[in-house]
Amino acid sequence: MLPFARVTIIGIGLIGSSIARATRVAMPTVRLTGYDADPEVRATADALHLFDDVADSGGAAVIDADLVILCVPVGAMGAAAADFAADLPADAVVSDVGSCKAEVVRALSEALPGVTIVPAHPVAGTERSGPEAGFATLFHKRWCILTPPEGTDPVAIERVAEFWRRLGADIETMAPEHHDRVLAITSHLPHLIAYTIVGTASDMEEVTRSEVIKYSAGGFRDFTRIAASDPTMWRDVFLTNREAVLEMLQRFSEDLSALQRAIRWGKGDELFDLFSKTRAIRRGIIEQGQDDPAPDFGRTHD
């Protein structure tokens, strides 16, 4: 039995279009409706045949839905929900894909009083954006973290979990505040560092932009991939999860100062111990299937 028969996706970017594509493959009888505030995105989604129907308003999109998934920047969640609140069926479940959960829970609960809300965060993505960027296997063997508010109907939680399982994801459940601290260190801080390093390289007067591009080694190249992510989404992430990000940034700054001292005073043993410990973390990520173990990060060489 399908967990949901009629699914509406609000926001047709990388994640929203990937959910649509994956649902088509895994649950082909589900009726899919899409909506995006940008008419050009709606036209593209229609041309790509991602949905059974592309609605021209949020209210029209949700009118007969039993699951609504908000795939908009976290700063826009409340406004997007308020836009369709009056037309939402009483028994519909509302979810999302944002990478900050405590503020999303607050915003959705405020905009949709009395509605069953099961927030979710599929920990998957690429640096690309837009409806053309999606693909059906994006969530395969990736974690989807559910952060339901206390007292949420367990049947609704299981239905959302089963929906994501059918898209290929592994399910974890945690409190919204705990999720935000975990993601601050595993996702948000690395993006902040990537934006900073790429910006620093771009601003160095003694190194030209052409040299930065021409001589970019593997490490810098991977930072540029991260730093190419959607600027609107990441602006909202840092502002929405600011407390957890600032806490992790403070801890990182302290560790960076210790590393700076070790380099300055030639403490080779200290550097070696740190680098050995971080190699073990990398091995653990590969062992859990969260990255490609192939040499050079799986890059192909022509």
N, C-alpha and C positions, 0 to 999 in steps of 0.2 A: 504493500500500500504506500502511495506517495505521501511524504510528510506534508506537502502543500500542493494544491492543484492550480492555483492562480497566483503568480508571483509578479510583483511590480518592482522595477529597479528605477530609483530616482538618482540621476547622475550617470551619464554614459561615457565614462572615461576608460582608462585601462582596466580598473577593477570591475566596474559595472558591465562593460562589454565582455570581459572574460567570464563573469558569472553567467551572462546570457548564453555565451557560446558553450560553456561547460554544462549548463542545464539542458541545452538542446541535445547534447551527446548523452548525458547520464539519465535524463528524465524527459524524453522527447514529447510526452503527452501533456506536460505542464504548459499552461497558457501563459505566455510572457508578454508583459506590457512595459514599455520604457518611457521615461520622460527626462528631459534635460532643459534647463532654463535657456540654453543657447539654441536658437532656431537652426543654426548651421549644423550643430552637433546632431540635433533631431533629424535633419535631412540626411546627414551621413549615415546615421544608424538605420534609417528607413531604407536607404540605398543598399546597405550591407545585409538587409533582411535579418537583423539581429533579433527582432521581436515579432510577435503576431500583430501587435499594434503599438505605434508610437503616438502617445497622447500629446495634446497641445497645451495641457495644464496639469499641475500636480493633482488637483482634485479629480479631474477626469481619469488620471492614471490609476488612482487607488480605489475607485468607486466600487469595484467588485473583487478586490484583492483579498487573499487570506494571509499573504506574507508581503510586506513592503520592506525593501532593503535600501537604505540611504547610502549612496556612494558619492557623497559630496565632501568638500573639505570640512574638517571638524568645526571650524568657526562658523560654518553655514548650516549646521545641523538643525538648530532651533528654528531658524527662519524657514528652512525647507519643510520641516514637520508642520509648522504653523500654517503653511500654505495649503496643505491638504487635510488638515485636522477635521474640518467640517464635513468632509466627504468620506472619511475613513469608516469602513464597516465596524460595528461594535466588537465583533469577534476576531478581527484581524490582529496579527502579530507584527510588530515593527522591530526591525533590526537595522544594523549599520555595518560599516567596514572600517571605521576610523581607528587610528593608532593611538588615540588618547581616549580613555574610557570614563573617568570620574566626571569630567565636564560634559561629556556626551550624555551620560546617564541623567545628569541634572537638567541639561537643556531639553532633552526629549521628554522627560517626566513633566517638566513645566509646560511644554507645548502641547502634550498629549495626555492630560490628566485622565486616569482610569484605564488607559490603554496598556495592553500587555507588551512590555518592551524587553527584548533579549539582545543586548548589544553584543557585537562580535568583531573580532579583528583577525582577518586572514593575514598571516605573516608571510606575505608574498608580494612580489612586484618587480618592476624593471624601471629603468630611467625614462622609458617612453611614456607618452600619455595620449589620450584621445581614443575614440571608438575603434579606429583602425589598429590600435596597438594591442588589443586584447587577443588572448588565445585560450583554447579550451583546457589545456593542461597546466595552466598557471598554478593551480592549487594542489596538484598531485604531490603527495607526501610532504606537504607543508602544514604547519600548525595553524589551526584556527582557534583563537582564544575567545571563549564566551565569558562575559562579565555581567550576569544578570543581577539586578538589584535584589536586596534581601526580600524574601516573601514572594518572588516571582513563581508563577505556576510551573511546577516541575515538568508537566506534560508539554507545555510550550517550549521549555528549554530543550527537552529531548527532541522535539520536532525540528527546531533550528539546528541542533547538533546533527541529526540524521540528514538534513538537507546538505550540510557541508561535508559530511562523510561521503555522500553520493557524488560530490564534486571532486573527491579524492583526498580531502584534507583529514589530518589527525586532529582530534579535539582535546582541548584542555579548558578547564574552568577555573577562574580565580576572581578575587575581589577586584573591583575597578581600580582602587587606589594601589593595590599591589601590582597589578598589570602596568600601571603608569610608571612605577619605579623600575620594574624590570625592563620595560621598553626604553626608558630614558638612557640606560647604559648600553643596551644591545642594539638600538636603532637610532634614537634621537641624537645622542652625543656623537656617534660616528658620523652622522650627516653634518652636524655642526662643525666637526673637525675638518671634514672634507671641504665644506664651503670655505672655511678659513684658509686652509692650505692652498687651495686653488686660487683664492683671492690674493693671498700673499705673493704667490708666484707671478700673478698677473701684474701686481703693483711694483715689483722690484725694478728700479730704474736701470740697474746695471745688467739686467737680463731682459732681452727683448722677447716679445710675445712669440715671434717665430722660433726662437731658440727653445722656449718652454715647450712648444708643440713638437718641434723637430727631435729634441733629445729626451722626451718624456719616457722614463723607464717604467717598469711594470707597476711599482708602487704608486707613482703619481698618476699613471694612466687609470688605475682603479679608483683613485680619489676623484678623477674627473667624471667617471661614470656615475658615482654617487652624487656628485655635485650637479649633475645634469637633471636631477629629479625636479618634479613640478614645484616651482617657487611658491605658488599660492598655497598648496597643500602644506609645505614645510614651514612657511611663515605661520600658518594657523597652528601647526603642531607645537612649535616652540612657545607661542603665546598661550596656548591652552594648557600645556603641561609644564609651565614655567617653573613651578616649585621643584618638581622632581628633576628637571633638567639642570637647574641651578645647583641642586645638591650634588648631582653626579659631576657637574663641571667643576665644582669646588674640590671634590675628591681627586678628579683627574689633574687639576692644577697642582695639587700637593704632590702627587706621584710624579708629575712632569718636573717639578722643582728638584725632587730627589734624584731623578735621572740626570738632570742638568749638573747637579753636584758630582755625581759619579763620573760623568764624562770629564768635567773640569779637573778633578783630582786623580784621574787615571785609575779608577777602581774597576779594573777589568773583571775580577771575580764577581762583583756585584752585578755588572752588566750581563755577564755570562749566565748567572743564575736567573735573572729576569727573563732573558731571551729563551732559556730552556723551559721555564714555566709557561711562557706564552705559546711555545710550540705544542705543548700538551693540550692546550685549549683548542688549537687548530685541529689536532688529531681527533679530539672529541666531537667537533662539529662534523667532520667527515664521517666518522663512525656512525653518527646518528642520521646520516643521509641528508644533511642540510647544505652540502656543497659538493662540488665536483672534485674528486681526488686526482684527476688527470694532471700531468705536469703543466706548469704555466697556466693554472686555473682553467684548464680545458680549452685554451685558445687553439685555433687551427692556424697553421702557418702555410701560406701559399709558396 
